[in-house]
Amino acid sequence: MSSIGRQYPLPLPHSESLAAEDFMITDSNREAAAWIDRWPEWPSRCLIIYGPSGSGKTHLAEVWKQHSGAKSVTLDQISSIANETANAIIDNADKIAKNKIAEEQLFHAFNRLREKQGSMLLTSTDAPARWGIELPDLRSRLVAAPAIAIHAPDDTLLAAMLIKQFRDRQLNVESGVIEFIIPRIERSPAAIRQLVETLDKTSLANNRGITISLARSVLA
């Protein structure tokens, strides 16, 4: 069928809220959230949070940043830790593994933060024991730090994530649509994000609301 004359929506940007009040706490992430609240009483002045992409690590890190004034540091900026700020966040910290320079820089950052009574939050996909760190001194420090997993989302969190994704796009969706989607979607944050984006675009393209009927057709 020809698509001539059919209007497609422009990919308008939307902002995803990372405010503390928008973080949904359930059994799957309760322990990680409790550790964020526990700061600055972190053993070894460091906390590691790991879990799948989109599980809420970045959101928790943003909550801690707002509370502690921490600075987000990329892997190639590790040497600046404690020179410019007392607290630091490193996302995807597992990527330093087998990079001799990066491993040494992170080890020295541990020492500098300890001297300044600063703290560091590391996030990753896997537990630190699986990073493959080769520098013994750094490996021992990572082992000494609490490593908290964010588990696979349960139904409560899946519903909360769906609602948040719709809300971030300023979409009002009835609870029946949420209940219809949950048992029919892949149980991953990435799948939820993709579904909401598709529903949003399909709704605009067809000039119709997001209903169970629309969700059924998209999921099919």
N, CA, C and O of each residue as an XYZ file, in Angstrom:
880
protein
N       0.852     -1.188      0.000
C       0.000      0.000      0.000
C       0.884      1.232      0.000
O       1.869      1.301      0.734
N       0.523      2.217     -0.836
C       1.312      3.432     -0.932
C       1.200      4.247      0.342
O       0.137      4.313      0.960
N       2.322      4.875      0.733
C       2.312      5.729      1.924
C       2.206      7.195      1.523
O       2.306      8.075      2.378
N       2.004      7.473      0.223
C       1.909      8.850     -0.242
C       0.708      9.520      0.411
O      -0.385      8.955      0.452
N       0.922     10.728      0.919
C      -0.154     11.484      1.536
C      -0.376     11.168      2.995
O      -1.121     11.875      3.674
N       0.263     10.107      3.500
C       0.092      9.774      4.910
C       1.061     10.600      5.749
O       2.247     10.671      5.427
N       0.583     11.214      6.799
C       1.410     12.070      7.621
C       2.020     11.277      8.775
O       1.319     10.590      9.518
N       3.346     11.389      8.906
C       4.042     10.725     10.003
C       4.517     11.785     10.993
O       4.916     12.877     10.589
N       4.477     11.474     12.260
C       4.864     12.472     13.262
C       6.352     12.758     13.233
O       7.167     11.878     12.958
N       6.692     14.012     13.522
C       8.097     14.353     13.667
C       8.628     13.720     14.949
O       7.890     13.614     15.929
N       9.902     13.293     14.964
C      10.484     12.686     16.180
C      10.778     13.754     17.221
O      11.934     14.108     17.451
N       9.722     14.265     17.850
C       9.903     15.323     18.836
C      10.637     14.781     20.062
O      10.344     13.678     20.526
N      11.589     15.554     20.587
C      12.337     15.087     21.760
C      11.482     15.128     23.009
O      10.554     15.930     23.117
N      11.805     14.253     23.952
C      11.139     14.302     25.246
C      12.206     14.153     26.308
O      13.251     13.550     26.065
N      11.948     14.700     27.480
C      12.945     14.612     28.525
C      12.514     13.581     29.553
O      11.364     13.543     29.991
N      13.489     12.737     29.926
C      13.202     11.663     30.880
C      13.570     12.134     32.275
O      14.734     12.431     32.545
N      12.593     12.203     33.156
C      12.834     12.728     34.490
C      13.686     11.772     35.320
O      13.405     10.576     35.393
N      14.740     12.321     35.948
C      15.619     11.539     36.816
C      15.577     12.079     38.243
O      16.525     11.893     39.006
N      14.483     12.745     38.604
C      14.348     13.286     39.955
C      14.181     12.155     40.961
O      13.713     11.067     40.624
N      14.572     12.433     42.202
C      14.508     11.410     43.253
C      13.091     10.898     43.441
O      12.879      9.704     43.650
N      12.108     11.815     43.367
C      10.723     11.400     43.607
C      10.174     10.531     42.485
O       9.123      9.911     42.648
N      10.864     10.476     41.347
C      10.395      9.663     40.223
C      11.025      8.275     40.208
O      10.704      7.465     39.338
N      11.918      7.985     41.156
C      12.519      6.654     41.205
C      11.559      5.702     41.897
O      11.135      5.950     43.026
N      11.217      4.618     41.224
C      10.245      3.662     41.743
C      10.955      2.558     42.537
O      11.756      1.808     41.979
N      10.666      2.461     43.821
C      11.318      1.462     44.666
C      10.437      0.229     44.799
O       9.286      0.322     45.227
N      10.987     -0.934     44.428
C      10.313     -2.216     44.614
C      11.353     -3.200     45.147
O      12.498     -2.826     45.405
N      10.948     -4.451     45.309
C      11.876     -5.446     45.837
C      13.113     -5.613     44.957
O      14.171     -6.002     45.452
N      12.997     -5.325     43.662
C      14.113     -5.548     42.751
C      15.232     -4.524     42.908
O      16.367     -4.790     42.513
N      14.934     -3.362     43.475
C      15.978     -2.330     43.598
C      16.050     -1.714     44.993
O      16.787     -0.753     45.214
N      15.290     -2.264     45.926
C      15.178     -1.665     47.261
C      16.531     -1.572     47.964
O      16.838     -0.559     48.593
N      17.339     -2.628     47.855
C      18.632     -2.637     48.544
C      19.554     -1.565     47.993
O      20.237     -0.880     48.755
N      19.578     -1.413     46.669
C      20.433     -0.391     46.057
C      19.998      1.009     46.493
O      20.837      1.855     46.801
N      18.685      1.249     46.518
C      18.178      2.554     46.943
C      18.533      2.825     48.406
O      18.856      3.956     48.768
N      18.474      1.791     49.243
C      18.806      1.952     50.659
C      20.274      2.333     50.836
O      20.607      3.127     51.716
N      21.153      1.768     50.000
C      22.574      2.107     50.083
C      22.823      3.549     49.660
O      23.695      4.214     50.220
N      22.077      4.035     48.690
C      22.213      5.442     48.297
C      21.836      6.338     49.475
O      22.510      7.333     49.741
N      20.764      5.986     50.175
C      20.340      6.766     51.340
C      21.347      6.671     52.490
O      21.433      7.568     53.328
N      22.088      5.597     52.517
C      23.026      5.373     53.618
C      24.262      6.270     53.541
O      24.932      6.477     54.552
N      24.571      6.802     52.365
C      25.727      7.693     52.229
C      25.638      8.842     53.242
O      24.542      9.348     53.481
N      26.756      9.270     53.844
C      28.151      8.939     53.515
C      28.730      7.760     54.294
O      29.948      7.580     54.317
N      27.897      6.973     54.918
C      28.397      5.827     55.686
C      28.616      4.627     54.776
O      27.989      3.582     54.956
N      29.509      4.776     53.795
C      29.846      3.684     52.885
C      31.196      3.091     53.280
O      32.165      3.839     53.412
N      31.296      1.787     53.472
C      32.601      1.165     53.730
C      33.547      1.441     52.572
O      33.164      1.325     51.408
N      34.755      1.798     52.886
C      35.818      2.082     51.906
C      35.485      3.287     51.026
O      36.140      3.516     50.009
N      34.458      4.061     51.420
C      34.089      5.290     50.700
C      33.665      5.029     49.260
O      33.717      5.929     48.421
N      33.249      3.813     48.976
C      32.887      3.459     47.600
C      31.671      2.540     47.594
O      31.512      1.693     48.473
N      30.809      2.721     46.580
C      29.666      1.841     46.382
C      29.614      1.447     44.912
O      29.818      2.278     44.026
N      29.339      0.170     44.663
C      29.210     -0.328     43.298
C      27.782     -0.837     43.114
O      27.306     -1.667     43.889
N      27.101     -0.331     42.079
C      25.755     -0.791     41.743
C      25.805     -1.394     40.350
O      26.269     -0.750     39.409
N      25.326     -2.638     40.210
C      25.382     -3.281     38.905
C      24.038     -3.910     38.550
O      23.267     -4.309     39.423
N      23.780     -3.985     37.254
C      22.531     -4.556     36.767
C      22.398     -4.297     35.284
O      23.248     -3.623     34.702
N      21.352     -4.816     34.654
C      21.199     -4.681     33.206
C      20.971     -3.244     32.771
O      20.570     -2.396     33.569
N      21.230     -2.984     31.509
C      21.023     -1.652     30.951
C      19.578     -1.220     31.132
O      18.653     -1.992     30.879
N      19.391      0.021     31.574
C      18.055      0.552     31.746
C      17.365      0.160     33.035
O      16.177      0.434     33.207
N      18.089     -0.477     33.947
C      17.461     -0.970     35.174
C      17.331      0.089     36.256
O      16.707     -0.165     37.287
N      17.902      1.266     36.051
C      17.779      2.335     37.040
C      19.089      2.785     37.644
O      19.088      3.622     38.546
N      20.216      2.252     37.172
C      21.515      2.642     37.722
C      21.771      4.137     37.529
O      22.184      4.829     38.459
N      21.520      4.624     36.315
C      21.756      6.040     36.021
C      20.847      6.926     36.859
O      21.259      7.991     37.320
N      19.600      6.481     37.056
C      18.659      7.263     37.859
C      19.138      7.346     39.309
O      19.119      8.421     39.907
N      19.563      6.228     39.868
C      20.078      6.239     41.233
C      21.331      7.093     41.350
O      21.510      7.806     42.338
N      22.196      7.024     40.349
C      23.409      7.836     40.356
C      23.059      9.322     40.335
O      23.710     10.127     41.001
N      22.033      9.682     39.571
C      21.603     11.078     39.514
C      21.029     11.530     40.854
O      21.256     12.663     41.278
N      20.289     10.649     41.517
C      19.761     10.968     42.848
C      20.910     11.245     43.811
O      20.876     12.211     44.574
N      21.932     10.381     43.766
C      23.085     10.578     44.656
C      23.850     11.844     44.294
O      24.342     12.545     45.178
N      23.954     12.143     43.003
C      24.647     13.357     42.558
C      23.973     14.601     43.134
O      24.642     15.523     43.599
N      22.639     14.614     43.097
C      21.905     15.768     43.615
C      22.080     15.902     45.123
O      22.065     17.007     45.665
N      22.246     14.769     45.789
C      22.373     14.774     47.250
C      23.789     15.092     47.697
O      23.987     15.759     48.713
N      24.779     14.618     46.940
C      26.180     14.710     47.388
C      27.007     15.760     46.659
O      28.117     16.086     47.080
N      26.463     16.290     45.559
C      27.251     17.220     44.752
C      28.334     16.533     43.946
O      29.295     17.174     43.519
N      28.187     15.233     43.733
C      29.202     14.462     43.008
C      29.302     14.915     41.552
O      28.369     15.493     40.995
N      30.453     14.637     40.958
C      30.694     14.944     39.553
C      30.751     13.650     38.763
O      31.414     12.696     39.171
N      30.054     13.615     37.625
C      30.132     12.447     36.743
C      31.438     12.511     35.964
O      31.768     13.530     35.357
N      32.168     11.412     35.992
C      33.500     11.368     35.379
C      33.535     10.263     34.334
O      33.153      9.130     34.623
N      33.983     10.572     33.135
C      34.131      9.552     32.099
C      35.401      8.752     32.366
O      36.235      9.141     33.184
N      35.535      7.633     31.665
C      36.686      6.763     31.905
C      38.015      7.465     31.624
O      39.020      7.180     32.274
N      38.017      8.378     30.658
C      39.269      9.067     30.347
C      39.507     10.291     31.225
O      40.466     11.033     31.015
N      38.631     10.503     32.212
C      38.802     11.619     33.141
C      39.086     11.139     34.560
O      39.056     11.933     35.500
N      39.360      9.860     34.720
C      39.540      9.300     36.058
C      40.659     10.000     36.821
O      40.572     10.168     38.037
N      41.710     10.407     36.113
C      42.850     11.035     36.791
C      42.475     12.348     37.468
O      43.214     12.833     38.325
N      41.319     12.939     37.090
C      40.912     14.217     37.679
C      40.150     14.036     38.986
O      39.883     15.012     39.687
N      39.800     12.805     39.316
C      39.021     12.564     40.538
C      39.790     13.042     41.765
O      40.981     12.769     41.920
N      39.085     13.755     42.623
C      39.605     14.299     43.882
C      40.481     15.520     43.673
O      40.825     16.201     44.639
N      40.851     15.814     42.429
C      41.559     17.061     42.166
C      40.562     18.209     42.069
O      40.856     19.337     42.463
N      39.367     17.903     41.535
C      38.357     18.929     41.318
C      37.129     18.754     42.214
O      36.404     19.719     42.455
N      36.889     17.560     42.702
C      35.685     17.320     43.489
C      35.940     16.240     44.531
O      36.827     15.401     44.373
N      35.150     16.275     45.591
C      35.325     15.288     46.656
C      34.578     14.004     46.370
O      34.934     12.951     46.898
N      33.534     14.072     45.531
C      32.729     12.896     45.239
C      32.621     12.708     43.735
O      32.556     13.680     42.983
N      32.601     11.454     43.300
C      32.615     11.186     41.863
C      31.757      9.987     41.508
O      31.559      9.079     42.315
N      31.246     10.003     40.266
C      30.455      8.909     39.708
C      31.117      8.447     38.423
O      31.462      9.265     37.570
N      31.297      7.130     38.280
C      31.830      6.566     37.040
C      30.850      5.517     36.536
O      30.668      4.476     37.167
N      30.220      5.790     35.399
C      29.335      4.817     34.772
C      30.151      3.828     33.945
O      31.223      4.165     33.442
N      29.637      2.607     33.810
C      30.307      1.572     33.012
C      31.749      1.363     33.474
O      32.662      1.229     32.660
N      31.934      1.338     34.782
C      33.284      1.242     35.337
C      33.981     -0.056     34.948
O      35.210     -0.121     34.965
N      33.220     -1.089     34.599
C      33.827     -2.367     34.231
C      34.667     -2.263     32.959
O      35.468     -3.154     32.678
N      34.497     -1.201     32.196
C      35.232     -1.057     30.936
C      36.702     -0.701     31.149
O      37.477     -0.672     30.192
N      37.094     -0.428     32.405
C      38.510     -0.150     32.649
C      39.339     -1.431     32.669
O      40.567     -1.380     32.597
N      38.667     -2.583     32.767
C      39.379     -3.859     32.895
C      40.368     -4.064     31.755
O      40.080     -3.789     30.590
N      41.546     -4.559     32.134
C      42.625     -4.884     31.186
C      43.180     -3.649     30.475
O      43.914     -3.769     29.494
N      42.825     -2.464     30.973
C      43.441     -1.215     30.508
C      44.368     -0.760     31.631
O      43.923     -0.188     32.625
N      45.653     -1.021     31.459
C      46.607     -0.817     32.543
C      46.579      0.611     33.068
O      46.586      0.829     34.280
N      46.548      1.570     32.174
C      46.572      2.974     32.594
C      45.309      3.319     33.374
O      45.380      3.948     34.430
N      44.142      2.905     32.850
C      42.876      3.212     33.513
C      42.796      2.537     34.873
O      42.307      3.135     35.832
N      43.270      1.299     34.970
C      43.241      0.600     36.252
C      44.102      1.322     37.277
O      43.697      1.478     38.429
N      45.288      1.764     36.867
C      46.180      2.472     37.792
C      45.577      3.804     38.207
O      45.701      4.212     39.362
N      44.919      4.488     37.265
C      44.300      5.769     37.592
C      43.166      5.589     38.596
O      43.013      6.399     39.510
N      42.378      4.542     38.434
C      41.288      4.311     39.371
C      41.836      3.938     40.746
O      41.283      4.347     41.767
N      42.896      3.180     40.776
C      43.525      2.828     42.052
C      43.991      4.088     42.782
O      43.761      4.235     43.982
N      44.643      4.991     42.059
C      45.121      6.238     42.674
C      43.941      7.118     43.090
O      44.021      7.840     44.084
N      42.837      7.055     42.323
C      41.650      7.834     42.679
C      41.083      7.369     44.012
O      40.636      8.185     44.818
N      41.101      6.047     44.248
C      40.669      5.518     45.537
C      41.459      6.172     46.662
O      40.886      6.612     47.660
N      42.781      6.234     46.496
C      43.646      6.782     47.537
C      43.401      8.273     47.753
O      43.370      8.741     48.891
N      43.225      9.026     46.651
C      43.005     10.465     46.771
C      41.669     10.758     47.452
O      41.571     11.664     48.279
N      40.646      9.988     47.097
C      39.344     10.193     47.727
C      39.397      9.885     49.222
O      38.773     10.574     50.029
N      40.132      8.864     49.575
C      40.258      8.511     50.988
C      40.907      9.649     51.761
O      40.489      9.964     52.875
N      41.940     10.274     51.168
C      42.629     11.388     51.811
C      41.704     12.582     52.016
O      41.811     13.292     53.016
N      40.800     12.801     51.072
C      39.895     13.948     51.128
C      38.534     13.600     51.721
O      37.619     14.423     51.715
N      38.407     12.386     52.230
C      37.132     11.937     52.803
C      36.001     12.023     51.779
O      34.855     12.317     52.120
N      36.343     11.763     50.524
C      35.354     11.777     49.463
C      34.773     10.392     49.227
O      35.204      9.414     49.838
N      33.795     10.318     48.337
C      33.138      9.050     48.028
C      33.034      8.869     46.527
O      33.092      9.833     45.763
N      32.878      7.603     46.111
C      32.809      7.287     44.688
C      31.721      6.245     44.459
O      31.633      5.254     45.183
N      30.891      6.482     43.440
C      29.857      5.539     43.030
C      30.222      4.985     41.662
O      30.402      5.742     40.708
N      30.331      3.667     41.567
C      30.636      3.010     40.301
C      29.415      2.217     39.851
O      28.771      1.546     40.658
N      29.101      2.297     38.565
C      28.010      1.479     38.028
C      28.558      0.586     36.924
O      29.525      0.934     36.248
N      27.930     -0.561     36.754
C      28.369     -1.496     35.718
C      27.253     -2.492     35.428
O      26.248     -2.543     36.137
N      27.444     -3.268     34.391
C      26.481     -4.313     34.057
C      26.696     -5.551     34.909
O      25.735     -6.192     35.335
N      27.966     -5.892     35.159
C      28.303     -7.104     35.910
C      28.885     -6.775     37.283
O      29.323     -5.652     37.534
N      28.882     -7.762     38.156
C      29.511     -7.630     39.465
C      31.023     -7.456     39.280
O      31.586     -8.002     38.332
N      31.687     -6.708     40.164
C      33.121     -6.435     40.008
C      33.985     -7.688     39.943
O      35.060     -7.664     39.344
N      33.533     -8.774     40.546
C      34.313    -10.014     40.492
C      34.440    -10.536     39.070
O      35.317    -11.351     38.782
N      33.560    -10.066     38.170
C      33.581    -10.533     36.780
C      34.190     -9.512     35.830
O      34.163     -9.712     34.616
N      34.739     -8.422     36.356
C      35.296     -7.386     35.484
C      36.615     -7.806     34.836
O      36.949     -7.349     33.744
N      37.348     -8.666     35.506
C      38.648     -9.074     34.971
C      39.748     -8.068     35.255
O      40.650     -7.883     34.437
N      39.679     -7.408     36.427
C      40.701     -6.432     36.818
C      42.027     -7.145     37.047
O      42.083     -8.162     37.739
N      43.099     -6.603     36.460
C      44.405     -7.254     36.549
C      45.299     -6.668     37.634
O      46.191     -7.356     38.132
N      45.078     -5.405     38.012
C      45.910     -4.773     39.038
C      45.477     -5.275     40.414
O      44.359     -4.989     40.845
N      46.337     -6.016     41.111
C      45.935     -6.632     42.388
C      45.431     -5.636     43.421
O      44.430     -5.903     44.086
N      46.105     -4.481     43.576
C      45.703     -3.506     44.582
C      44.311     -2.944     44.291
O      43.515     -2.738     45.207
N      44.025     -2.700     43.024
C      42.704     -2.199     42.663
C      41.653     -3.279     42.882
O      40.566     -3.006     43.392
N      41.981     -4.503     42.494
C      41.044     -5.611     42.667
C      40.666     -5.774     44.144
O      39.500     -6.010     44.458
N      41.627     -5.653     45.037
C      41.343     -5.808     46.463
C      40.439     -4.693     46.971
O      39.594     -4.930     47.835
N      40.604     -3.483     46.449
C      39.746     -2.371     46.871
C      38.324     -2.550     46.362
O      37.363     -2.242     47.067
N      38.192     -3.040     45.153
C      36.863     -3.274     44.601
C      36.140     -4.391     45.352
O      34.932     -4.321     45.577
N      36.881     -5.402     45.729
C      36.294     -6.512     46.492
C      35.829     -6.039     47.866
O      34.834     -6.531     48.398
N      36.562     -5.075     48.437
C      36.221     -4.575     49.766
C      34.987     -3.663     49.745
O      34.331     -3.480     50.770
N      34.678     -3.102     48.590
C      33.541     -2.180     48.493
C      32.239     -2.967     48.355
O      32.226     -4.016     47.711
N      31.156     -2.489     48.941
C      29.862     -3.163     48.764
C      29.424     -3.102     47.306
O      29.449     -2.035     46.693
N      29.026     -4.238     46.751
C      28.538     -4.317     45.369
C      27.084     -4.777     45.427
O      26.798     -5.895     45.855
N      26.179     -3.922     45.000
C      24.749     -4.171     45.156
C      24.106     -4.373     43.783
O      24.268     -3.551     42.881
N      23.382     -5.468     43.642
C      22.738     -5.775     42.370
C      21.345     -5.163     42.296
O      20.605     -5.135     43.279
N      21.006     -4.673     41.106
C      19.625     -4.334     40.800
C      19.080     -5.518     40.006
O      19.585     -5.830     38.928
N      18.073     -6.163     40.525
C      17.594     -7.410     39.943
C      16.609     -7.175     38.802
O      16.183     -6.047     38.551
N      16.263     -8.246     38.129
C      15.284     -8.162     37.045
C      13.987     -7.583     37.582
O      13.567     -7.932     38.685
N      13.345     -6.705     36.824
C      12.138     -6.039     37.324
C      10.979     -6.995     37.568
O      10.728     -7.899     36.771
N      10.273     -6.787     38.682
C       9.055     -7.550     38.953
C       7.863     -6.815     38.324
O       8.036     -5.759     37.715
N       6.655     -7.373     38.472
C       5.481     -6.766     37.846
C       5.236     -5.338     38.338
O       4.841     -4.461     37.570
N       5.475     -5.125     39.627
C       5.250     -3.791     40.187
C       6.170     -2.771     39.545
O       5.748     -1.671     39.190
N       7.443     -3.151     39.399
C       8.394     -2.223     38.792
C       8.123     -2.050     37.306
O       8.242     -0.945     36.778
N       7.755     -3.142     36.622
C       7.429     -3.023     35.206
C       6.294     -2.024     34.996
O       6.352     -1.187     34.095
N       5.264     -2.118     35.832
C       4.138     -1.180     35.724
C       4.606      0.244     35.990
O       4.219      1.173     35.282
N       5.443      0.413     37.015
C       5.940      1.748     37.346
C       6.796      2.311     36.219
O       6.721      3.500     35.910
N       7.607      1.456     35.605
C       8.460      1.909     34.505
C       7.625      2.309     33.296
O       7.914      3.309     32.639
N       6.586      1.524     33.004
C       5.692      1.876     31.899
C       5.023      3.224     32.149
O       4.981      4.085     31.270
N       4.507      3.391     33.353
C       3.831      4.643     33.695
C       4.792      5.818     33.578
O       4.429      6.876     33.064
N       6.028      5.628     34.060
C       7.011      6.708     33.998
C       7.379      7.047     32.557
O       7.490      8.220     32.198
N       7.569      6.012     31.727
C       7.910      6.264     30.330
C       6.787      7.032     29.629
O       7.054      7.958     28.863
N       5.538      6.652     29.888
C       4.405      7.381     29.303
C       4.357      8.806     29.850
O       4.116      9.754     29.103
N       4.585      8.953     31.152
C       4.523     10.279     31.771
C       5.612     11.196     31.216
O       5.374     12.380     30.978
N       6.808     10.640     31.013
C       7.902     11.442     30.462
C       7.564     11.980     29.079
O       8.083     13.015     28.661
N       6.690     11.269     28.375
C       6.253     11.718     27.047
C       4.925     12.482     27.122
O       4.307     12.783     26.101
N       4.505     12.788     28.354
C       3.260     13.529     28.589
C       2.050     12.802     27.999
O       1.167     13.410     27.395
N       2.039     11.484     28.194
C       0.941     10.655     27.704
C       0.151     10.100     28.885
O       0.725      9.560     29.829
N      -1.153     10.238     28.823
C      -2.035      9.669     29.844
C      -2.610      8.351     29.330
O      -3.310      8.325     28.318
N      -2.314      7.275     30.022
C      -2.745      5.942     29.597
C      -3.521      5.287     30.723
O      -3.101      5.329     31.880
N      -4.640      4.689     30.393
C      -5.473      4.051     31.409
C      -4.787      2.815     31.996
O      -3.980      2.166     31.330
N      -5.117      2.502     33.240
C      -4.482      1.379     33.939
C      -4.721      0.054     33.219
O      -3.877     -0.840     33.283
N      -5.860     -0.087     32.533
C      -6.137     -1.321     31.817
C      -5.135     -1.596     30.713
O      -4.840     -2.752     30.411
N      -4.608     -0.534     30.106
C      -3.593     -0.693     29.056
C      -2.303     -1.225     29.672
O      -1.658     -2.112     29.113
N      -1.933     -0.679     30.824
C      -0.736     -1.135     31.532
C      -0.872     -2.609     31.893
O       0.049     -3.397     31.676
N      -2.028     -2.976     32.445
C      -2.248     -4.365     32.850
C      -2.231     -5.305     31.651
O      -1.816     -6.458     31.770
N      -2.677     -4.823     30.506
C      -2.660     -5.647     29.291
C      -1.233     -5.874     28.808
O      -0.900     -6.969     28.354
N      -0.395     -4.857     28.901
C       0.962     -4.921     28.355
C       1.874     -5.828     29.174
O       2.634     -6.613     28.608
N       1.807     -5.729     30.497
C       2.805     -6.363     31.368
C       3.041     -7.847     31.075
O       4.200     -8.238     30.937
N       2.016     -8.696     30.971
C       2.308    -10.121     30.735
C       2.694    -10.444     29.291
O       2.990    -11.595     28.971
N       2.691     -9.440     28.426
C       2.917     -9.692     27.006
C       4.209     -9.079     26.467
O       4.484     -9.162     25.270
N       4.993     -8.469     27.339
C       6.201     -7.796     26.884
C       7.433     -8.458     27.485
O       7.374     -9.026     28.576
N       8.535     -8.382     26.774
C       9.813     -8.845     27.305
C      10.109     -8.084     28.590
O       9.937     -6.866     28.654
N      10.557     -8.810     29.616
C      10.741     -8.204     30.930
C      12.097     -7.522     31.021
O      12.975     -7.950     31.771
N      12.253     -6.458     30.248
C      13.499     -5.698     30.290
C      13.189     -4.214     30.119
O      12.260     -3.858     29.395
N      13.953     -3.349     30.776
C      13.755     -1.900     30.630
C      13.880     -1.437     29.179
O      13.146     -0.550     28.743
N      14.807     -2.036     28.434
C      14.995     -1.631     27.039
C      13.747     -1.923     26.212
O      13.354     -1.113     25.373
N      13.119     -3.084     26.447
C      11.914     -3.446     25.705
C      10.765     -2.499     26.038
O       9.986     -2.130     25.159
N      10.661     -2.106     27.302
C       9.620     -1.170     27.711
C       9.810      0.177     27.033
O       8.859      0.766     26.519
N      11.040      0.656     27.038
C      11.335      1.945     26.408
C      10.984      1.907     24.930
O      10.401      2.856     24.405
N      11.333      0.821     24.258
C      11.069      0.702     22.828
C       9.563      0.622     22.556
O       9.071      1.236     21.609
N       8.834     -0.131     23.379
C       7.392     -0.262     23.173
C       6.691      1.082     23.336
O       5.850      1.448     22.516
N       7.035      1.818     24.393
C       6.396      3.115     24.627
C       6.681      4.068     23.477
O       5.799      4.812     23.048
N       7.902      4.045     22.980
C       8.245      4.904     21.839
C       7.417      4.524     20.611
O       6.912      5.394     19.900
N       7.284      3.220     20.368
C       6.509      2.761     19.213
C       5.033      3.111     19.366
O       4.395      3.549     18.409
N       4.491      2.920     20.562
C       3.096      3.265     20.804
C       2.857      4.764     20.604
O       1.847      5.172     20.029
N       3.790      5.566     21.082
C       3.679      7.018     20.933
C       3.652      7.410     19.453
O       2.798      8.185     19.024
N       4.591      6.869     18.683
C       4.668      7.200     17.255
C       3.442      6.689     16.491
O       2.898      7.380     15.630
N       3.018      5.460     16.826
C       1.863      4.882     16.137
C       0.594      5.650     16.464
O      -0.250      5.863     15.593
N       0.459      6.064     17.709
C      -0.699      6.842     18.124
C      -0.772      8.164     17.367
O      -1.842      8.561     16.905
N       0.357      8.837     17.241
C       0.389     10.111     16.526
C       0.129      9.917     15.035
O      -0.610     10.684     14.419
N       0.743      8.886     14.463
C       0.607      8.647     13.025
C      -0.834      8.337     12.640
O      -1.279      8.686     11.546
N      -1.560      7.683     13.536
C      -2.936      7.279     13.236
C      -3.979      8.163     13.911
O      -5.182      7.923     13.804
N      -3.499      9.188     14.607
C      -4.397     10.141     15.261
C      -5.407      9.429     16.165
O      -6.612      9.670     16.093
N      -4.885      8.555     17.008
C      -5.743      7.821     17.933
C      -5.048      7.684     19.276
O      -3.823      7.775     19.358
N      -5.818      7.470     20.317
C      -5.246      7.340     21.639
C      -4.576      5.987     21.839
O      -4.722      5.074     21.026
N      -3.844      5.882     22.931
C      -3.173      4.618     23.252
C      -4.146      3.772     24.044
O      -4.397      4.023     25.223
N      -4.685      2.778     23.388
C      -5.699      1.896     23.963
C      -5.193      0.452     23.955
O      -4.110      0.160     23.447
N      -5.996     -0.437     24.527
C      -5.641     -1.852     24.486
C      -5.593     -2.337     23.053
O      -4.726     -3.133     22.692
N      -6.512     -1.867     22.239
C      -6.540     -2.263     20.829
C      -5.257     -1.864     20.115
O      -4.694     -2.653     19.356
N      -4.797     -0.650     20.355
C      -3.555     -0.189     19.729
C      -2.376     -0.992     20.256
O      -1.509     -1.410     19.489
N      -2.347     -1.209     21.578
C      -1.250     -1.984     22.167
C      -1.223     -3.406     21.592
O      -0.153     -3.943     21.303
N      -2.396     -4.006     21.429
C      -2.488     -5.357     20.871
C      -1.892     -5.401     19.456
O      -1.141     -6.317     19.123
N      -2.228     -4.416     18.641
C      -1.737     -4.418     17.262
C      -0.237     -4.192     17.191
O       0.448     -4.787     16.359
N       0.275     -3.330     18.065
C       1.727     -3.073     18.085
C       2.483     -4.288     18.572
O       3.510     -4.650     17.998
N       1.987     -4.928     19.630
C       2.662     -6.104     20.180
C       2.603     -7.280     19.218
O       3.492     -8.132     19.214
N       1.557     -7.325     18.403
C       1.415     -8.423     17.439
C       2.403     -8.276     16.303
O       2.431     -9.108     15.397
